[in-house]
Amino acid sequence: MRTFGMFVCTASLIAGTASAEIYGYQVLGKKLELTRPDQADAVTSVYNYPREDYRPDGTRVGSFDVYATAKADVAYNDNIYATETATESDVITKITPALVAKSDWGRHELVGRVHGELVRYLDNSDEDYENYGVNVSGRLDVKRNSYAFASIGADVKHEDRGSPNAVSAAKEPTEYLESQGQIGYVHAQGRMSMSAFADVTKLDFEDGQTSTGTNIDQDGRDRTEKALTVQVGYEIKPEYEAFVRGTFKNIEYDQTTSQDRNSDASQVVAGLATDLTGKVRGEIYAGYLRQDYSVSSTYKKIAKPTYGANMLWSVDGLTSVSVDANRTVGETTVTGASGYLSTGLNVGVQHELRRNVLLSGNAGYANHDYIGHAITREDDYINAGAEVRYLLNKNYSVGLRYDYTNRDSNQAGADYDRNTIMATLTGSL
């Protein structure tokens, strides 16, 4: 059976905070599940293939299946501060526990997740941090071909030193609280489909300190982002659907001195979604995006064409390929910039060398073009990685991974290279 009915409820909670997107191929997948369930062979990446001999059993608690996982990473990072010169390396230990409970009802669904992340540096203890969060989501099956869904969650996170918004003078990584709530409705009948999704995200940044104890005020970054996405689709032939999707967003900063950055954004795209049984699933689209700021004399509006793709190809029973491309507007604290236009492409390959030996590789490129009345900053990012994972049994696996990141900026002193080698042990119950 295809799993579109759980796309917000289950997958997003296992990965983290739910995504504020409705994808055309997911709506199409739901329609195919309803109309041709006997042919519904979902397209799945190699890492997610069902392997009964290597899948944890979980624990049954009433009508819920409960899964507990804990991952231990030991990594060597040759540039922990993401600097161009005077780089600092360190050995980093990370412990990541998670507990997921998922209902096993005939209709409707409820999923909950609690997770944490404990990070310790061997030589640079000021970089130590703890992340944690909780998410709950549910699906209400209103009719056979329609349902409502909702989720709510909160996560304590820390900003990566390589972020362009990170304050380099801060003694410790910037901590922030991200709270999010979503509600939506999906209806698919005949050749038509209709979906609507509302999302509210609240970001609250903690103040920092320099090495000399001077306070770094981060309150100017606190904001609330509200978004509404509406999508209408039409199945032009079996397994192919044309769609139009519109997203309308309001961004409001809390602090009076930052409210010049308040903005209204919109994006309208048209695209084609496909769900070829067991082979290819995804969508391609193109359209236009716009972001208008409350004080146009200070911040320049952003108005550009947009485009994207989200594809998963099951080449055969041993290999899968994913392609993700998008263009979005990102919020920034860079002086003189309204925001940045991010255009990116990522390609991933997963391969089953043996039943319990999995290989993966990925490569990506992104361009961040900062928009403003008097700024010409442009950053190019390149990332690549490779991993080998060995499944020991149902409960344990080990892995070895390498990641490379490069930023090439036309702003002096903003370039950096970073190499990370990581060994992982994962336990699941």
C-alpha positions in Angstrom: 0.0 0.0 0.0 1.2 3.5 -0.7 1.9 5.6 2.3 0.7 9.1 1.3 -1.9 9.0 4.0 0.9 9.2 6.6 3.2 11.7 4.8 2.9 14.3 7.5 2.1 12.0 10.4 4.8 9.3 10.2 7.7 10.1 8.0 8.1 13.7 9.1 8.1 12.8 12.8 10.7 10.1 12.3 12.8 12.7 10.5 12.0 15.6 12.9 9.7 18.5 12.6 6.9 18.1 10.0 7.4 19.7 6.6 5.3 22.6 5.5 4.8 21.2 2.0 2.2 19.4 0.0 3.7 17.5 -2.9 1.8 16.7 -6.1 3.1 13.2 -6.3 1.9 12.4 -2.8 -1.6 13.5 -3.7 -1.4 11.3 -6.8 -0.1 8.4 -4.8 -3.1 8.6 -2.4 -5.5 8.6 -5.4 -3.8 5.5 -6.9 -4.1 3.8 -3.5 -7.8 4.4 -3.4 -8.6 3.4 -7.0 -6.1 0.6 -7.7 -4.9 -0.8 -4.3 -4.0 -4.2 -5.8 -1.4 -2.4 -8.0 -0.1 -0.1 -5.3 3.6 -1.0 -5.2 5.3 2.0 -3.5 8.6 3.5 -4.8 11.1 3.1 -2.0 14.7 4.1 -1.5 17.2 1.2 -1.0 17.7 2.2 2.7 14.0 1.8 3.3 13.4 -1.5 1.6 11.6 -4.0 3.8 14.2 -6.3 5.3 12.4 -8.6 7.8 15.6 -10.1 9.1 17.0 -6.6 9.9 14.0 -4.7 11.0 13.5 -4.1 14.7 10.3 -5.6 16.2 9.5 -2.7 18.4 7.3 -3.1 21.5 3.5 -3.4 21.6 1.8 -1.1 24.1 -1.9 -1.3 23.8 -2.8 -0.4 20.2 0.6 1.4 19.7 3.9 0.2 18.2 6.7 1.8 20.1 10.3 2.0 18.7 13.3 3.1 20.7 16.6 4.0 18.9 19.9 5.4 20.1 22.8 6.3 17.8 26.4 7.0 18.9 28.7 8.9 16.5 32.4 9.7 16.8 33.5 12.2 14.2 36.7 14.0 13.2 36.0 17.5 11.9 38.9 19.5 10.5 37.2 22.9 10.6 34.7 23.2 13.4 34.4 27.0 13.2 34.0 27.0 9.4 36.7 29.6 9.0 38.9 30.4 6.0 42.1 30.6 7.9 43.4 29.5 11.3 41.2 26.4 11.2 40.5 24.4 14.3 39.9 20.6 14.3 38.4 18.4 16.9 36.9 15.0 17.7 33.2 15.1 18.4 31.0 12.6 20.1 27.2 12.7 19.6 24.5 10.6 21.2 21.1 10.7 19.6 18.2 8.8 21.3 14.7 8.8 20.0 11.4 7.2 21.0 8.5 6.9 18.5 5.0 5.6 19.2 2.7 4.9 16.2 -0.9 3.7 16.4 -2.1 0.6 14.7 -5.7 1.4 14.1 -7.9 0.4 11.2 -8.7 4.0 10.6 -7.2 7.3 11.7 -3.6 7.5 13.1 -1.7 9.1 15.9 2.1 9.3 16.1 4.4 10.8 18.7 8.1 11.3 18.9 10.6 12.4 21.6 14.2 12.9 20.6 17.4 14.3 21.9 21.0 15.0 20.8 24.0 15.3 23.2 27.1 16.6 21.5 30.5 16.9 23.2 33.8 18.2 21.8 37.1 16.7 23.0 39.2 19.9 23.1 36.7 22.8 22.6 34.1 22.4 25.3 32.5 25.7 24.6 31.0 24.1 21.5 29.2 21.4 23.5 25.4 21.5 23.2 22.2 19.6 23.8 19.2 19.5 21.3 15.9 18.0 22.2 12.3 18.1 21.1 8.8 16.5 21.0 6.3 16.2 18.1 2.8 14.8 18.0 0.7 14.4 14.8 -2.5 12.7 13.8 -4.7 11.9 10.8 -8.5 11.8 10.9 -10.1 9.7 8.1 -13.2 11.7 7.3 -14.2 9.6 4.3 -12.7 6.9 2.2 -11.2 9.5 -0.1 -10.5 12.4 2.2 -8.9 13.1 5.6 -7.7 15.9 7.9 -4.3 16.0 9.5 -2.5 18.1 12.2 0.8 18.2 14.0 2.4 20.2 16.7 6.0 20.2 18.0 8.8 22.1 19.6 12.6 21.7 19.2 15.6 23.3 20.9 18.3 23.6 18.3 21.7 25.2 17.9 22.9 27.1 14.8 25.8 25.5 12.8 29.0 27.6 12.8 28.9 27.4 9.0 25.6 29.2 8.7 26.0 32.7 7.1 23.7 34.0 10.0 25.9 32.6 12.7 27.7 35.2 14.9 31.4 34.4 14.6 32.2 36.4 17.8 29.9 34.2 19.9 31.7 32.1 22.4 29.1 29.3 22.0 26.8 28.2 19.2 23.6 30.1 19.1 20.6 28.3 20.7 17.1 28.8 19.5 13.6 27.4 20.1 11.6 26.4 17.0 7.9 25.8 17.7 5.6 24.6 14.9 2.0 23.7 14.3 0.2 22.5 11.2 -3.3 21.6 10.1 -4.5 20.5 6.7 -7.1 18.6 4.6 -6.7 16.4 1.6 -9.5 15.3 -0.8 -9.0 13.1 -3.8 -11.9 11.8 -6.0 -12.1 10.8 -9.6 -9.5 12.7 -11.6 -9.5 15.7 -9.3 -7.6 16.3 -6.0 -7.6 19.3 -3.7 -5.4 20.0 -0.7 -4.9 22.8 1.8 -2.2 23.1 4.5 -1.7 25.9 7.1 1.6 26.2 9.0 2.8 28.4 11.8 6.4 28.5 12.9 7.8 30.5 15.9 11.6 31.1 16.2 13.0 32.4 19.5 16.8 33.0 19.6 18.8 33.1 22.8 21.3 35.9 23.4 25.0 35.0 23.3 28.2 36.2 24.7 31.7 37.0 23.4 34.8 35.4 24.9 35.2 38.6 27.1 31.6 38.3 28.4 30.0 41.0 26.2 26.3 40.3 25.5 25.3 39.5 21.9 21.6 40.5 21.5 19.8 38.0 19.3 16.2 39.2 20.0 16.1 41.0 16.7 16.0 37.6 15.0 12.8 36.4 16.8 9.9 36.0 14.4 6.7 34.2 13.5 6.2 32.7 10.1 2.6 31.9 8.9 2.0 30.0 5.6 -0.9 28.7 3.7 -0.5 26.2 0.8 -3.3 25.3 -1.6 -3.0 22.7 -4.4 -5.4 21.6 -7.1 -4.6 18.6 -9.3 -6.0 16.8 -12.3 -5.1 13.3 -13.4 -4.4 13.6 -17.1 -3.8 9.9 -17.5 -3.2 7.0 -15.0 -0.2 7.7 -12.8 0.3 11.3 -14.2 -1.2 14.4 -12.7 -0.9 18.0 -13.5 -1.2 20.4 -10.6 -1.2 24.1 -9.6 0.1 25.0 -6.2 0.1 28.3 -4.4 1.9 29.2 -1.2 1.2 32.5 0.7 3.4 33.4 3.6 3.6 36.2 6.2 6.8 36.8 8.2 6.6 39.1 11.3 9.5 40.0 13.5 8.9 40.5 17.3 11.2 43.4 18.0 10.3 46.9 16.9 13.8 47.6 15.6 13.6 44.5 13.3 10.1 45.0 11.9 11.5 46.7 8.8 12.2 43.0 7.8 8.5 42.1 8.1 7.4 40.7 4.7 4.7 39.0 2.7 5.7 36.2 0.3 3.9 34.3 -2.4 4.8 31.5 -4.7 2.7 30.0 -7.5 3.9 27.0 -9.5 2.5 24.6 -12.1 3.9 21.1 -12.5 3.5 17.5 -13.3 3.5 14.6 -10.8 4.1 11.0 -11.5 3.8 7.7 -9.5 4.8 4.9 -11.8 4.2 1.7 -9.8 7.4 0.5 -8.2 9.6 2.6 -10.5 9.5 6.4 -10.4 7.8 8.8 -8.0 8.1 12.6 -7.9 7.3 15.9 -9.5 8.7 18.8 -11.5 7.4 22.3 -11.5 8.1 25.9 -12.4 6.5 29.2 -11.5 7.2 32.6 -9.9 8.0 33.7 -6.4 7.8 37.2 -4.7 8.7 38.6 -1.3 7.7 42.2 -0.4 9.1 44.0 2.6 7.2 46.4 4.8 9.8 49.1 4.4 10.9 48.9 0.7 13.3 51.8 1.1 15.4 49.7 3.4 14.8 46.2 2.0 14.5 45.4 -1.6 11.7 43.2 -2.8 12.6 39.8 -4.3 10.7 38.7 -7.4 12.2 35.8 -9.5 11.2 32.7 -11.5 11.2 29.6 -9.4 11.5 25.9 -10.3 12.1 22.6 -8.7 12.0 18.8 -8.8 11.6 16.0 -6.3 12.2 12.6 -7.8 12.9 9.1 -6.6 13.8 6.4 -9.1 14.0 2.7 -8.2 16.5 1.6 -10.8 16.2 -2.1 -9.9 15.9 -4.1 -6.7 19.4 -3.0 -5.7 19.8 0.7 -6.6 17.8 3.9 -6.1 18.5 7.4 -7.2 17.0 10.6 -5.8 17.1 14.1 -7.2 16.0 17.2 -5.3 16.1 20.7 -6.8 14.5 23.9 -5.6 14.6 27.7 -5.4 13.5 29.5 -2.3 14.0 32.7 -0.3 15.9 32.5 3.0 15.8 34.9 5.9 19.2 36.5 6.8 20.8 38.9 9.2 23.5 39.9 6.8 23.8 43.7 6.8 22.1 45.3 3.8 20.4 42.2 2.5 16.7 41.7 2.3 17.1 38.0 2.1 18.9 35.5 -0.1 17.7 33.6 -3.1 18.8 30.0 -2.7 19.0 27.8 -5.8 20.1 24.2 -5.2 20.4 20.7 -6.6 21.2 17.5 -4.7 21.6 14.0 -6.1 21.7 10.8 -4.0 22.4 7.2 -4.9 21.8 4.2 -2.6 22.9 0.7 -3.4 22.5 -2.7 -1.8 25.8 -4.4 -2.1 24.6 -7.3 0.0 21.4 -7.9 1.9 23.0 -6.3 5.0 25.6 -4.1 3.4 24.3 -0.7 2.1 26.2 2.0 0.2 25.2 5.6 -0.4 26.7 8.7 -2.0 25.4 12.2 -2.5 26.5 15.4 -4.2 25.0 18.9 -4.2 25.4 22.5 -5.2 23.6 25.6 -4.0 23.9 29.3 -4.8 22.9 31.9 -2.3 22.4 35.3 -4.0 21.9 38.1 -1.5 19.3 40.7 -2.6 19.5 44.3 -1.4 19.8 47.9 -2.5 23.6 48.0 -1.9 24.9 44.4 -1.6 26.5 42.1 -4.1 27.3 39.1 -1.9 27.0 35.7 -3.5 27.9 32.3 -2.0 28.4 29.0 -3.8 28.2 25.8 -1.7 29.4 22.4 -2.8 28.8 19.3 -0.7 29.5 15.6 -1.2 29.4 12.5 1.0 29.6 8.7 1.0 28.6 6.1 3.5 28.8 2.4 4.1 26.4 0.8 6.5 26.5 -2.8 7.8 23.4 -4.3 9.4 24.5 -6.7 12.1 21.0 -7.9 13.0 17.5 -6.6 13.7 18.7 -4.4 16.5 22.2 -3.1 15.6 24.1 -1.6 12.7 27.4 0.2 12.2 28.5 2.7 9.6 31.3 4.8 8.3 30.6 8.2 6.6 32.6 11.0 5.0 31.3 14.5 4.2 32.8 17.4 2.5 31.5 21.0 2.4 32.9 24.0 0.6 31.7 27.6 0.6 33.1 30.0 -2.1 32.0 33.6 -1.5 32.8 36.9 -3.2 32.9 38.4 0.3 36.4 38.5 1.7 37.0 36.0 4.5 33.8 34.1 4.1 35.2 31.0 2.3 35.8 27.7 4.0 36.3 24.0 3.5 35.3 21.3 5.9 35.9 17.6 6.0 34.2 15.2 8.4 34.8 11.5 9.0 32.3 9.7 11.2 31.9 6.3 12.7 28.4 5.3 13.8 26.8 2.6 16.0 23.0 2.4 16.0 20.8 0.3 18.3 17.0 -0.2 17.9 14.4 -1.9 20.0 
